[in-house]
């Protein structure tokens, strides 16, 4: 049975669209400015304060809203709040993917450290670091909507709702901005780190909210996202396309 997109899922797709547009716009702008004027997109952004202000305000608004309960956000980030803690009656807190968080953090720091070293030696410029952030922003939505390598390869959690590092997304997204010496870059990074710190403090103070065993809010029956159903539909559609393509190829060979 096909499911309609929930309000939360629609918002995810909306974010995917405007983040993709932003990335493409930045990429085209970067290439154009490098070819025509020999400068990077960061310098161009400084001369377009309205565009910069809108993009900055959108991301700041998204992060500020994460500090408060909202029915329009994913259960993955909403499980930290007391109002979303539905006692299951069990006391055995089980978070299977907790140990993988250290590995993910180390990999992310090393991976971005390479780009940071290249920026500090002027092999890369601020424009590349901003483009990298925009690419991460798009990949963040791809992870939620289609495929998440962190979930599949490291965390092994059943879905986004039970993800141990869900609220790390903005801090991971804006990591490259550490090497961009502009007020908007460091303000975005600072707010994202504050979001991550608040998440981690809540986890260590109230781990029962993050465990499916002790928090019924994380049960499938209480999910307001239902992305797993859409992912299964997409997987089925892809399989049908592959089967149709194989049949067409076979027919053409006859």
C-alpha positions as CSV (number, residue, x, y, z in Angstrom):
1,X,0.0,0.0,0.0
2,X,1.3,3.4,-1.0
3,X,1.6,6.1,1.6
4,X,1.2,9.8,1.1
5,X,4.0,12.0,2.1
6,X,3.7,13.3,5.7
7,X,4.2,17.0,6.5
8,X,7.6,16.3,7.9
9,X,8.7,14.5,4.7
10,X,7.4,17.3,2.5
11,X,9.6,19.7,4.5
12,X,12.5,17.4,3.9
13,X,12.0,17.5,0.2
14,X,11.6,21.2,0.2
15,X,14.9,21.5,2.0
16,X,16.5,19.2,-0.6
17,X,15.2,21.4,-3.4
18,X,16.3,24.8,-2.1
19,X,19.7,23.4,-0.9
20,X,20.3,21.9,-4.3
21,X,19.4,25.2,-6.0
22,X,21.8,27.0,-3.6
23,X,24.6,24.6,-4.3
24,X,24.2,24.8,-8.1
25,X,24.0,28.6,-7.9
26,X,27.2,28.7,-5.9
27,X,29.0,26.3,-8.2
28,X,28.1,28.2,-11.3
29,X,29.0,31.5,-9.6
30,X,32.4,30.1,-8.4
31,X,33.3,28.8,-11.9
32,X,32.2,32.1,-13.5
33,X,34.1,34.3,-11.1
34,X,37.2,32.2,-11.3
35,X,37.2,32.2,-15.1
36,X,36.2,35.9,-15.6
37,X,37.7,37.7,-12.7
38,X,40.1,35.4,-11.0
39,X,38.4,35.6,-7.6
40,X,36.4,33.2,-5.5
41,X,32.7,33.1,-4.7
42,X,33.2,34.3,-1.1
43,X,34.4,37.7,-2.4
44,X,31.3,37.8,-4.7
45,X,29.0,37.0,-1.8
46,X,30.4,39.9,0.1
47,X,29.0,42.2,-2.6
48,X,25.6,40.5,-2.6
49,X,24.5,41.1,1.1
50,X,20.8,40.4,0.3
51,X,21.4,36.9,-1.0
52,X,23.9,36.2,1.8
53,X,21.5,37.4,4.4
54,X,18.6,35.3,3.1
55,X,20.7,32.1,3.0
56,X,22.2,32.8,6.4
57,X,18.8,33.6,7.9
58,X,17.3,30.3,6.6
59,X,20.0,28.1,8.1
60,X,19.9,30.1,11.4
61,X,16.2,29.7,11.6
62,X,16.4,26.0,11.0
63,X,19.0,25.6,13.8
64,X,17.1,27.8,16.3
65,X,13.9,25.8,15.8
66,X,15.9,22.6,16.6
67,X,16.3,24.0,20.2
68,X,12.5,23.6,20.7
69,X,9.9,20.9,20.3
70,X,8.1,20.9,17.0
71,X,5.7,18.6,15.3
72,X,7.2,19.6,11.9
73,X,10.6,18.2,12.7
74,X,11.8,14.6,12.5
75,X,11.4,12.4,15.6
76,X,15.1,11.8,15.1
77,X,15.9,15.2,16.6
78,X,12.8,15.6,18.7
79,X,13.4,12.6,21.0
80,X,15.7,14.7,23.1
81,X,12.8,16.7,24.6
82,X,11.0,15.7,27.8
83,X,7.5,16.1,26.2
84,X,8.4,13.4,23.7
85,X,9.5,10.9,26.3
86,X,6.8,8.2,26.4
87,X,7.8,5.7,29.1
88,X,7.7,2.1,27.9
89,X,7.9,0.7,31.4
90,X,11.3,-0.8,30.8
91,X,14.5,0.4,32.4
92,X,17.1,-1.4,30.3
93,X,18.6,1.4,28.2
94,X,20.0,0.0,25.0
95,X,21.7,2.2,22.4
96,X,23.5,-0.2,20.1
97,X,25.1,2.5,17.9
98,X,26.6,4.5,20.8
99,X,30.2,3.2,20.4
100,X,30.2,4.0,16.6
101,X,29.8,7.8,17.4
102,X,33.5,8.1,18.3
103,X,34.5,6.5,15.0
104,X,32.2,8.7,13.0
105,X,33.5,11.8,14.8
106,X,37.2,10.8,14.1
107,X,36.5,10.1,10.4
108,X,34.7,13.4,9.9
109,X,37.4,15.4,11.7
110,X,40.2,13.7,9.7
111,X,38.3,14.0,6.4
112,X,37.7,17.7,6.9
113,X,41.1,18.2,8.3
114,X,42.5,17.4,4.9
115,X,40.5,20.2,3.3
116,X,41.4,22.5,6.2
117,X,45.1,21.9,5.7
118,X,44.8,22.6,2.0
119,X,43.0,25.8,2.8
120,X,45.6,26.9,5.3
121,X,48.3,26.3,2.7
122,X,46.3,28.3,0.1
123,X,45.8,25.3,-2.2
124,X,42.1,25.8,-1.7
125,X,40.2,29.1,-1.2
126,X,37.2,30.2,0.8
127,X,35.0,29.6,-2.1
128,X,35.8,25.9,-2.2
129,X,35.1,25.6,1.6
130,X,31.7,27.3,1.1
131,X,30.9,25.0,-1.8
132,X,31.9,22.1,0.4
133,X,29.3,23.2,3.0
134,X,26.6,23.6,0.3
135,X,27.4,20.1,-0.9
136,X,27.2,18.7,2.6
137,X,23.8,20.4,3.0
138,X,22.5,18.6,-0.1
139,X,24.0,15.3,1.1
140,X,22.4,15.8,4.5
141,X,18.9,15.6,2.9
142,X,20.0,12.7,0.6
143,X,21.0,10.8,3.8
144,X,17.5,11.4,5.3
145,X,15.4,10.8,2.2
146,X,17.3,8.1,0.2
147,X,20.5,6.6,1.6
148,X,22.6,7.3,4.6
149,X,26.2,5.8,4.7
150,X,26.5,6.6,8.4
151,X,23.5,4.5,9.1
152,X,24.4,1.6,6.8
153,X,28.1,1.4,7.4
154,X,28.7,2.6,10.9
155,X,25.7,3.3,13.2
156,X,23.5,0.3,12.1
157,X,20.4,2.0,13.5
158,X,17.1,1.0,12.1
159,X,16.0,4.4,10.9
160,X,16.5,8.2,11.4
161,X,14.2,8.2,14.5
162,X,16.7,6.1,16.5
163,X,19.9,7.8,15.1
164,X,22.3,8.6,17.9
165,X,23.9,11.5,15.9
166,X,20.9,13.0,14.2
167,X,21.5,16.5,15.6
168,X,25.1,16.4,14.6
169,X,24.0,17.3,11.0
170,X,24.4,21.1,11.1
171,X,27.8,20.9,12.9
172,X,29.0,18.4,10.3
173,X,27.6,20.5,7.5
174,X,29.3,23.7,8.7
175,X,32.7,22.1,9.7
176,X,34.5,23.6,6.7
177,X,33.4,27.1,7.7
178,X,36.0,26.9,10.6
179,X,38.6,27.9,8.0
180,X,36.5,30.7,6.4
181,X,37.3,34.0,8.3
182,X,33.9,35.7,7.8
183,X,31.3,36.7,10.4
184,X,28.5,34.7,8.7
185,X,30.7,31.6,8.5
186,X,31.7,31.5,12.1
187,X,28.2,32.5,13.4
188,X,26.7,29.5,11.5
189,X,29.4,27.2,12.9
190,X,29.0,28.5,16.4
191,X,25.3,28.0,16.5
192,X,25.6,24.5,15.0
193,X,28.2,23.5,17.7
194,X,25.8,24.9,20.4
195,X,23.1,22.6,18.9
196,X,25.4,19.6,19.1
197,X,26.6,20.4,22.6
198,X,23.0,20.7,23.8
199,X,22.2,17.4,22.2
200,X,25.1,15.6,23.8
201,X,24.4,17.1,27.2
202,X,20.8,15.9,27.0
203,X,22.0,12.5,25.9
204,X,24.3,12.0,28.9
205,X,21.7,13.4,31.3
206,X,18.7,11.5,29.9
207,X,19.9,8.5,27.8
208,X,16.5,6.9,28.4
209,X,15.0,9.4,25.8
210,X,17.3,8.1,23.1
211,X,16.6,4.4,23.6
212,X,13.8,2.6,21.7
213,X,13.6,0.2,24.7
214,X,12.7,2.9,27.2
215,X,11.0,5.5,25.0
216,X,7.9,4.5,23.1
217,X,8.1,7.7,21.1
218,X,10.7,5.9,19.0
219,X,8.4,3.1,18.1
220,X,7.2,2.8,14.5
221,X,3.5,3.3,15.6
222,X,4.3,6.8,16.9
223,X,6.4,7.9,13.9
224,X,5.3,11.1,12.2
225,X,7.8,10.8,9.4
226,X,7.2,7.3,7.8
227,X,10.3,7.8,5.6
228,X,11.0,4.1,5.8
229,X,7.8,3.4,3.8
230,X,8.8,5.9,1.1
231,X,12.3,4.5,1.0
232,X,10.8,1.0,0.4
233,X,8.6,2.5,-2.4
234,X,11.6,4.1,-4.0
235,X,13.5,0.8,-3.8
236,X,10.6,-1.1,-5.4
237,X,10.4,1.5,-8.1
238,X,14.1,1.3,-8.8
239,X,13.8,-2.5,-9.0
240,X,10.9,-2.2,-11.4
241,X,12.9,0.2,-13.6
242,X,15.9,-2.2,-13.7
243,X,13.6,-5.2,-14.6
244,X,11.9,-3.2,-17.4
245,X,15.3,-2.0,-18.7
246,X,16.6,-5.6,-18.7
247,X,13.6,-6.8,-20.6
248,X,13.9,-4.0,-23.2
249,X,17.6,-4.8,-23.7
250,X,16.8,-8.5,-24.1
251,X,14.1,-7.7,-26.6
252,X,16.3,-5.5,-28.6
253,X,19.0,-8.2,-28.8
254,X,16.6,-10.7,-30.4
